[in-house]
């Protein structure tokens, strides 16, 4: 079956202008054109477009996507190179996910901080008595709360937050 650029845009949830940009960047050398010069995508082209969109969503550069496409066009002799490229980007994506999980964990800590201050009607519940400085061990209170409420997975995420680990190493 053949699809127009508009149909592919709709199927993949990608603006037509983005697909045209990918074409100008050389990412769509496999897409044929009809007698009027309009792009016509096959089912296989749509499959490859999904790969391109996935790689782009994963933060892979246009240059690396282009390299992947060119390797695919060469054929089986590039299977290992393509697998290596995907493995590299999978590792980077896993690191980004981990970093985001740690960031979310720290934001949950700050949410707890403000939720408890709102509940008390004052932020001073987290201050050193007689000052407006946050208690140096406020994170330990949060760790204790996570332990006592059996939120061990969240506790582990919080303990992995880089700022927390650096502080506890001092």
C-alpha positions in Angstrom: 0.0 0.0 0.0 1.2 3.6 -0.6 0.6 6.6 1.7 0.8 10.3 1.1 2.9 12.5 3.4 -0.3 13.7 5.0 -1.3 10.1 5.8 2.1 9.3 7.2 2.0 12.5 9.3 -1.3 11.4 10.8 -0.2 7.8 11.4 2.9 8.9 13.2 1.7 12.0 14.8 4.5 14.0 13.2 3.9 17.3 11.4 4.2 17.3 7.7 6.8 20.1 7.9 8.9 17.8 10.1 8.7 15.0 7.5 9.7 17.4 4.8 12.6 18.6 7.0 13.7 15.0 7.5 13.6 14.6 3.7 15.8 17.7 3.2 18.2 16.4 5.7 18.6 13.2 3.7 16.8 10.9 6.1 14.3 9.7 3.5 16.3 8.5 0.5 14.1 5.4 0.4 10.9 7.3 -0.2 9.7 7.3 -3.9 7.9 10.1 -5.6 5.0 9.8 -8.0 4.8 11.4 -11.5 3.7 14.7 -9.9 6.7 14.7 -7.5 4.7 13.9 -4.4 6.2 11.5 -1.9 4.6 8.1 -1.7 5.4 6.0 1.4 5.2 2.2 1.3 4.4 0.1 4.4 8.2 -0.5 4.7 8.8 3.2 4.5 6.3 3.9 7.3 8.1 1.2 9.4 11.4 3.0 8.8 9.8 6.3 9.6 8.7 4.9 12.9 12.3 4.1 13.6 13.4 7.6 12.7 10.7 9.1 14.9 11.7 6.8 17.8 15.4 7.7 17.4 14.6 11.4 17.3 12.4 11.1 20.4 15.3 9.4 22.1 17.4 12.4 21.4 19.5 10.9 18.7 21.1 13.5 16.4 20.1 13.9 12.8 23.6 13.0 11.9 23.4 9.6 13.7 20.0 8.9 12.3 21.3 9.7 8.9 24.2 7.3 9.5 21.8 4.6 10.6 19.6 5.1 7.5 22.7 5.0 5.2 23.9 1.8 6.9 20.5 0.2 6.5 20.5 1.0 2.8 23.9 -0.8 2.4 22.4 -4.0 3.8 23.5 -7.0 5.9 27.1 -6.1 5.9 26.2 -3.2 8.3 24.1 -5.2 10.8 26.7 -5.0 13.5 27.3 -1.3 13.1 23.6 -0.6 13.3 23.2 -2.8 16.4 26.2 -0.9 17.9 24.6 2.4 17.2 21.3 1.4 18.7 23.1 -0.1 21.8 25.0 3.2 22.3 21.9 5.2 22.2 20.0 2.8 24.4 22.7 3.2 27.0 22.5 7.0 26.8 18.7 6.9 27.0 18.8 4.6 30.1 21.1 7.1 31.7 18.8 10.0 30.9 15.9 8.0 32.3 17.9 7.4 35.5 18.8 11.0 35.7 15.2 12.0 35.3 14.1 9.5 38.0 16.6 11.0 40.4 15.4 14.5 39.6 11.8 13.4 40.2 12.8 11.9 43.5 14.4 15.1 44.6 11.3 17.1 43.5 9.2 14.7 45.6 11.4 15.6 48.6 10.8 19.3 47.9 7.1 18.6 47.6 7.2 16.9 51.0 9.1 19.9 52.4 6.4 22.3 51.2 3.4 20.1 51.9 4.6 19.8 55.6 5.2 23.5 55.8 1.7 24.3 54.4 0.2 21.8 56.8 2.0 23.6 59.7 1.2 27.0 58.3 4.8 28.0 58.3 8.1 27.1 56.7 9.8 27.6 60.0 9.0 24.0 61.0 12.0 23.2 58.8 14.3 25.9 60.1 17.0 25.8 62.8 15.3 27.3 65.9 15.5 31.1 65.9 16.8 31.4 62.3 15.5 31.2 58.7 18.1 28.6 57.8 16.9 25.2 56.8 17.9 22.4 59.2 21.1 20.8 57.9 19.6 17.3 58.4 16.2 18.0 56.8 16.9 15.3 54.2 17.4 12.8 57.1 13.8 13.6 58.2 12.6 12.8 54.8 14.6 9.6 54.6 13.1 8.6 58.0 9.6 9.3 56.6 10.3 7.1 53.6 11.6 4.3 55.8 8.7 4.4 58.2 6.1 4.5 55.4 7.8 1.6 53.7 8.6 3.5 50.5 11.8 1.6 49.9 11.9 2.1 46.2 11.5 5.9 46.6 14.1 5.8 49.3 16.6 4.2 47.0 15.9 6.7 44.3 16.3 9.6 46.8 19.6 8.2 48.1 20.9 8.1 44.5 20.3 11.8 44.0 23.8 13.1 43.3 23.4 16.1 45.6 22.4 13.9 48.5 25.2 11.4 47.9 27.8 14.2 47.7 26.5 15.7 51.0 26.6 12.4 52.8 30.3 11.8 51.7 31.5 15.0 53.3 
